[in-house]
Amino acid sequence: ACAKAVDVDAAERWMKRMESRGVRPTLCSYNTLMDACAKANKPEACEAWLQRMLDAGLEANVISYATAIYARARRGDVEAAEAW
């Protein structure tokens, strides 16, 4: 719901709430949050959540990387998009 509404702040609050209650975020949780960041034109936040996911020991999938690429590409940052 947060990603559809492009509400990054709410999505981040939900993620932090999950973690504070001992619920380990899943790949889907991270990808959804990254999608909200990408739609909100916040590629740096998208990449930060991708890194946080990797640091948590989860393996990124094609959706994860495509979202990071999309976040940079929609801003016109082709070089950063191609880096992924």
N, C-alpha and C positions, 0 to 999 in steps of 0.2 A: 504494500500500500504506500509506503514512504517513497519507494523508487518511482512508482507511477505518478505520485504527487510532486516529485522532484523536491522532496523535503529531506535534505541531507542531514540537517540537525536532528530531526526526529529519528532518522535511521541510525545515526551514531548513538543517540541516547538509548535506543533499543539494544544495540550491540553491547554497549557498556553495561546496561542493565542485565543482560544475559550473563555476561562475564562475572559481574558482581554476585550473581546468584549461583555461580558454579556451573553454568551451562556453557559447554564448549561450543563456540560457533562452528558451523559446518562450512564446507566449500560454497554451498548455496547461499548461506548467510553473507559471506564475504562478497560473493559475486553480485548479490542484490544491492549491497551497500555501495560497491564500486559502480554499479549501474546508475544509482542515484547521483553519485558524484559526477559521472560522465555526462548525464543529462543536465546537470546543473552547471556545466562548463567549469568543473573544478578538477582538471587532470592531475594536479599535484596531490590532491586528496585521494583520488582514485589510485594513483601509484603508491601512495603511502599505505593504503589499506591492502593493496596487493602485497607489498613488502611485509606488512604485519602478518598477513595470512601465511606467507612463506616462512616467516620467523616462528610461527606457531606450529610449524611442521606439516602443514597441509600442502598438497601438491596442486599447483594451478592447472587448470584445464584450458581448452581452446576458448571457452567463454571468458575466462579470466583475462587472457591475453588480448582477445578481440575487444574487450571492454576498455582496456588500457590504451590500445591502439586508437579506438574510436574517440576516446576522451581527448587525445592529442590531435588527431586528424580533424576533428570538428572545429578546433581552434586554429587550424591551418599550420600546425607545427609538424610538418611532414618528417623532418629529421628525427624528432623525438618519437614519432609514431613508428618510423622504420626501425628504431633502435630495439623495439620489442620483437 
